[in-house]
Amino acid sequence: MNITLNKTDNVNGVITVEIEKADYQEKVDEALNRLRHQVNIPGFRQGKVPKGIVEKMYGKTVLADELSKILNDELFNYIRDNDLHILGEPLAVENEENKIDFEKDENFTFSFDIALSPEFELSFTHEDKLTYYHITLDEDTLQDQMNAYLSNYGTYEAVDEPALEDDLLKGTLTELENSEPKENGMVIENAIIMPLYVKDEETRKQLIGAKVGDKIVINPKKAYDNNEAEIASLLQTTKDKIGEIDSDFSYEIKEITRYKKPEMNQAFFDKILGEGAVSSEEEFKSKIHDLMNTQFISYSEYLFMRDLRNLILEKMKEVQLPERFLKRWLLESNKDATAESIEKDFPRILDDLKFSLAKDKIIKEQGIEVKNEDVEALANETAKIQFIRYGILNVQDEFLGDYIKNMLSDEKTINELYQQTINRKIIEEVKQAVDVEEKEITSKELSDMLEKEGEKEKKAEKETEIKAETSETETKTETETETETETETETETETETETSEKETENLKSKEAKEAKEAKEEKEEKEEKEEKEAKAEKEEQENTDKNQ
């Protein structure tokens, strides 16, 4: 066996693998022998099928399978042992010289196109300027959060006053018939109504201002605008029974309760933040502000990495990538992709690839490592931030531990945490090498900034699409004009089209090609193999009889 690499340029190469009969024959014989004991062929006992029949029926397929295994192993080993940094995966070179003839050949040569990662320099100096945004909660959002805690941790207390819109009314609903209690009709004790959520304005006005002991006639379907879920909740029944009920009801109010916000005292502070965490309203507000700010760390890192990406892409604009190979590989490796969709997304794909290569270079040159404890620490931080977003600031250690353990049991989550940890370490290294402006902005300013940038990106994408469509139209028009006016150009255009079509056909995978050839061989020799198998079977039967 012989393997060689021919670099056609700095980012493209061809690996050629020459396999001789001695490299595969033993493996083929072993595979055929295993198959001989497994196949079921009419007229032969299992395990007693003559080797010759098995070889004639399955020899070429087994040979193709074993060659494929050898190729995969040898390619992987060669790339690893020679420390080749490739992009994508090797693709079979498809041409007439590379065609395989399993019938005649004993020695085989396979060639594969590969894309090589480009060599490039990447350095940062204090002439490179980046901004790190420290994001803080704006005052309005902080006050909204304070109000939310006051709303969520208060209590309902009974009042002896006329009902307000957001009071909670509790009473007895009695089904009516001709303005009188219906015989054997529905009676619902402890029926709860909040005027605020009643849809019908007339009914809502009757409830607001009502007192304990008042009786009000309401129609549930009218009151809740035929909302089955709300009607079923009021009548303490199921939605499937709502259709049978269209009566008026008498509602006798037994109790009116009103929400009372908690006082800003030590008991309230302890309930939200834990015992003894703060001791005054000022400290409480400051603590809430600090805790809420932690959720913006990921946004700060995102903005810095975004700007760093733009800086790196500017530094790498002259770095060449194997674009033709990458387009072919993307087309072959993604069954849903089309040449048009790849062409449209290709600029972004190239930028993503360059940034990924740059990150790998920084990681290698700076000796960046991610340890298990790094990922676990970030998982702890991420879990706490998620609870903060839910408004939970005082999480019990046991519950938090179980939550983190569940996070770390998910492979996708672990990968995300790993990548975020890598990004943090890259940020730390880059911040030491460049000129960083530390800038404070509020969460409101962040929202406005991202909204404006989103509008710019959409506009830029639209302009790119228009340019692409215009370019395509101009190219088409130019081609049509040349075709009408110059016969020689027409011939050249046809030749280019044929070449393009051949290149498209060459995008078929090696496996598909081999499968097609194996199928054709099988169809051509099917009748011949059946006759030979029948003759050998008869010969075996005659031998058995003579014995």
N, C-alpha and C positions, 0 to 999 in steps of 0.2 A: 504494500500500500504506500502511496506517495501523495502528500498534500503540499500544495504550494499556494502562495499568495502573490498576485500581481496587482500592484497599486496603479490604477489608471490615472489618478491624480491624488491630491491631498485628502480628499474625502470620499473617494470611490475606489473599490477594488474588486477583484475576482478571485475567489478561492476555488482551486481545482483539486478534486479528489479522484485519484486513480485507484481502482479496486481490482485486484487480480482474483482468479478463481480460488487460489489458496486462502484468500482472506475470508471467503464466505462459504466455501463448500462444506466444511464441517458443521457449521450452523444450519445450513440448508438440510443436510442429511439428518441431523437431530430433529429438526422441525417436521420433516416428512415421516420420520419414524414415529414421532408422537401422534401425528395425524393418522397414520396407518392403523393405530390402535383405537382411534376415536371415531372415524367415519363409519357410517352405515351405508353399505352399497348392496342392493338386492342381489341375492345369490351367494353372498359371502357372510360367514359368521363374523361378528364384531371382533376386531383384532387379528383376523386371519386374511385380510385383504392383501393380495400380493403387492410388494413394493413397486413393481413396474407399473401397475394400474394407478396407484396413488400418485406416482411421479408424473405419469402422462396427464392425469386429470388435474392435478394441483401444483405441479412442479413450478410453472412460471409464476403463479400467484405467490407461492411460498418464497421463491427467489426474490420477487419484488418486495415482499414484506421484510425479508432479512436484509436486503440491500438498504431499505429505508431505515431500519434500525441502526445498521452500521454507520450510515451517513449521519444520522442525527447525533450519535455518540461521538463520532470522530470530529464533526464540525464543532460541537460544544467543547470537546477537549482541546482542539486546536486553538479556538478563540480564547479559552481560559488560559492555556499554557503559554500562549504568546502575548497575553495581556492586551488583546485587541479591544478597544472601546468602540463598540459598534452601535449604530442607531437602528431601531427596528429589528428585523430578523433577516437572515439570508434569504434571498429569492433565487430560484433556479433560473439560470441563463437559458433562454428558450430560443434555439435556432436549429437548423437542419443538422449541423455537426454534432449537436448534443442529443440527437434522437437515439433512443435505446432500442436495440433489437435483441429481445430475450431468446429468440430462436437460434440466432447465429453466434452472438457474442458470448465470450467467456470472461473477457476483461472489460471493465466498464469505466468510463470517465464522466464525472459529473462536475459541472461548473456552477458557481453561485455568485451572484452579485451581492456585495455587502456595502453598507454605508459606514464610513469611519467618522468618529467624532472629531471635529476640527481642533487643531491646536491653536490656542490664542492666548494673548496676555491680557490680564485684567488687574488693574491697580487703582487705588483710591488715594486722593491727596486732599489737603485742606482747601484746595481750590474747588473741589466738588462740594456743592451746597445742597443740604437737605433740611427739611423741617420736621420736627417731632411735635405733634399736637398733644398737649395735655388737656383732656376734655373734662369739664366740670358740669355738674347739673345746674341748669339755669334756675333762677329763683321761682319762676312760675311753676315749673315742673316739680320743684322741691315742695312748694306749698300744696300742690295737688296731691303729692304723696302723703304729706302730713294729714291732709283732710281725709284721705283714704283710710289711714289708720284710725282716725277719729270716728269714721263711719263704720269701720269693720269691728271695732272693739268696744262699742257702746252697748247699752241695754235697752230693752223695751219695758216701760213702766205704765201701769194702769193710771188713767186720768179720769176725772169727773168733769169733763169739759166737752163742748161740741167737737165733733170729729174734724180733723184737718185732712187735706188731700193725701198726705203721706202717712197717716195713722193706720194702725192695724185694727180692723173691726172683727169681733168674734160674736157669733150669734146663732140662732136657730132658724133654719129654712124649712118652711112648711108648704107643700104643694097645694095649690088652690084649684077649685072648680066652681065657676060662677061666683067668684069672690069669697068663697067659703072653703075651709079646709076640706080637701078631697078625702072621701072615705077610702081607707087603705092606701092613701097616697104616700108620697115620700116625705120623710121628716129627717133632716140632717142636723145633728147636734154639732156644735163647735165649728160651724162653717165660717171660714175666714175670707174676708174681703178687704182689699186695700183700694180705696177710691182712685188712687193714682193710676192703677192698671185697668180700670173699667173703661171700655172703648166708647160706650154710648154716653153722650154728653148729658142727656136728660137724667139718666140713672145716676151718673156721677154727681150731679148737682143735688140729687135727693140725699145721697150719702154724706156729702160734705155739710157739716153743720148739724148732723143728726146727733142725738144723745142716747145714753144708755136707757133702755126701756122703749125707745121708739120702734114702731113697726113700719117697714117700707115694702111696697110691692115691687118686685123686680122680675124681669124675664131673663133667665141666664143666657139664652141664645142671642137676645137683643143686646144685653149688657156687654157680652164679649164677642160680638160680631161673628157668631157661629164658629169661633175658635174651639175646636173639639177638645184640645188638651186642657185649656183653661176651664171650660165648662165641666169636664170630667173631674178636674181637681176640686172645683167648688162643690160639686154634688157628690164627691167621694165615691165615684163609680168609674167604669171603664169607657173608653172612647166608642167601643162598638155598641153601647147602649144609649148613646146620646141621641141617636135618630128617633128613638121612641118618646123622647121627652120634649114637649113644646109648651109646657104650662107656665103660668105665672106662679111666683112663689112669694110668700110673706116672709120677710126677714126681720126677726126681732133681735135687736142689738143687746147683747148681754155684757159686752166689755169693750172698752176702747183703750188701746195701748199706744204709747207714743215713744219714738226713739229718743234716747237721751245720750248725747255724746259723753264720752268719759272725761273726767277731769285730768288736767295735766299734772298728775301727782306721781309719787314714787311707785305706787302700785301699777300705774299705767306704764311707766318707763320699764319696770321690771318685766312686765308681761311681754313687751315688744322686744326688748334687747337683752333680757336676762338680768338676774338679780344683781344690783349694785353696779351695773355697767355705767350708768350716768345718774346724776342727782339733781339736775335742773332742766328746765325747758330749753335753755340755751345749749346746754351740753347735748340734750336729746336731739335737737335740730342739727347740730354740728355732726353728731355721730351718724344720723340718717344720711346727711349730705356725703360724708366720707364713704359710707357703705355703698350708696348708690353710685358713687364715682367709680368704684371698682369694676362695674360692668362695662365701662368705657375703655378699659385697657386694651381689649381686643380690637376696638375701633382705632385706637392710636397706632397699634402695631400694623393693622391693615393699611392705614394711610401711609405710614412710613415705608412699608414693603412695596406699596404701589408706586411711590415716588422713586424708590430705589430701583425698581424694575425699569422705569422710564430712563433713569440715568444709565443703567447697565445696557439697555438696548441701544442707547445713543453711542456708548463706547464700543458696542459690538456690531455696529451697522455695516462694517466692512468684512465681517466674518462670513465666509461662504459655507453654505450647507449643501448637501447632496439633494437638491430639490427634486430632480427627476425621479430618483430612486424613492424618495419619501412619498411622492404622489402615488407611485406604483404600489408601494407597500401599504399605504392607507387604503387604496382601492381594493387590494387583495385581502387585507385583514379585516375589513368591515363590510359585511354582506349588504348592509343598507346604504352604503356610500355610493355615490355616482361621481363621475369625473367632474360634473358641473358643481356639485356640492363641495367637493374637495377644493376645487379651484376658488370658489367663493370664500371658503374659510382658511385658505392656505396662508395668507399673511399673518393671521392671528396664530395659526399653528406654528409657524416659523418663530414668531416672537416668544411664544410659550416655551418652545424647545431651547431657544437661546438663553432665556432666563433660567431654565432648569439646568442647563450646562454650566451657567455662571454660578449658580448656587452650589452645584457639586464641586466646582473649582474652589470656591471660598471654603467650603467644608473641609476639603482635602488639605488645602494650603494652611489653614488655621488650626488644623487638628481638632475640629469640632466633634464632640461625641455626645450621644444622648444615652443616659443611664436609666435604669428602671425607676430609680428614685426621682429623677427629673419628671418622668411621665406621671408618676403617682402624685407628685406635688402639684402638677398642673391639673390633674383630675380633681384633687381636693379644692383647688381654687375655682375651677369651672363649676363644680357642684354647688359651692356656696353662692356663686354669682347667679346660677339658675334659680336658687331659692330666693335670692334677693329680688329677682325679676318677678317672682310670684308673690312678693310682699312678705316673705318669711325671713326674718332677720336673726332669729334665735333658734337654730336647729340643734336638736339633741345629738350628742356625739355618736351614739349608737345608731340612730337613724341615718345620720350623714355617712357613717362608715359603711352601712349596708348599701346606700345609694352609690357610693364610690365603687364598691366591690362589683356592683351590677354594671356600672360603666366600663370597668376594666375587663369584664367578661365578654364584651362585644368587640370583635376584631376591627370593625369599621371605626368605632370610637377610638380604639387604641391607635390606629393609623393616623387619625385626625389629630389626636393629642401629640403624637410623635412629630408630625409635620409642623404643628404650632410651636413645639419646643425647639425644633431646628430653626424655625424662623426667628425665634427670640434670640437664640445664640448668634445667628447671623447679624441681627440688628445690633447686638452688643459689640460685635467685632467692627462693623462698618461705622458705627457712631464714633469710635475711637480714631478712625482714619480720615473722616470727612469733617467739614465745617457744618455743625448742626445748630439750627436756630430752634430753641425751645419756645414754643408758642402756646399760650393758653386760650382756649375757646370754649364757649358754652355748648351744651347739647343742642340748643336751638340753632346756634351758628353752624354747628356740624350738620344738622339736618338741612339747613338752607344751602350749605356748600355742596352737599352730595346731590341735592335736587338740581342745582344749576349744572353740575358736572354731568348728571344723567341726561339732561336736556342737550348738552353739547355733544355727548357721545351719540345720542340718537340722531342728531343732525348730521354728524360726521359719517355715521353708518349710511344714512340716506344718500348723502353726497357720493359716497363710495359706490353705492349700488347704481346711482344714475350714471356715474363715470363709466362703470363696467358695462352697463347697457349701451351707452353711447359708443364706447369703443367697439363693442361687438357689432353694433349696427354699421359703424364706419368700415370695419373690416369686411363685413358682408357686402356692403355697397362697392368697395374697392375691388373685391374679388369678382363681383358680377360685371363691373365695367371692364376689367381686364379680360374677362372671359369673352365678352362680346367683341372686343377690338383686336385682340392678339391671339392667333392660333397657337403660337409658340408658348405663350403664357398659359393657355388652356392646358396644353400638354404637361407643362411643369406643375400646374395646380393639381391635375389628375394624379400625377406621380406622387406629389406630396400627400394627397388624400389616401392613396393606396398605402404609402409608408405609414401614415398615421393609423390606418385600419390594422395593419400588421402589428404595430406597436400595441394597439389595444388588445388584439388577440393574444399577444405575448403576456398579457397580464394574468392569464390563467395560472393557477397554482400547479406545482409539480405533482401534487397528489392527484388533482383532477386529470392531468395529462396521463399519468400512469394508469389511472382507473379506466380512462377511455381506451388506451392501447390494450390493456388486459381484456377489456370487454370485446374489442375487435378480434383479438387473437382467439378468444373463447368461441366467438360466433363462427369464425373461419374454420376452426378445427373441431367443432362440436360433433359433426357427423363422423369424422375420421376417428375421434377418440372413442365414441360409442361402439363403432365397429371393432376397434382394437380390443376394447374391454370385453366385448361379447366373445371374441375369438379366444382371448386368454382365459375367460371363464370356462368355455367349452373344453379347452385344453386341460385346465385344472380338474374338471369333472371327470374327463377320460382317465387322467392319471390316478385319481382316487379310486375309480372303478377297477382299474388294472391291479391296484394294490390290494 
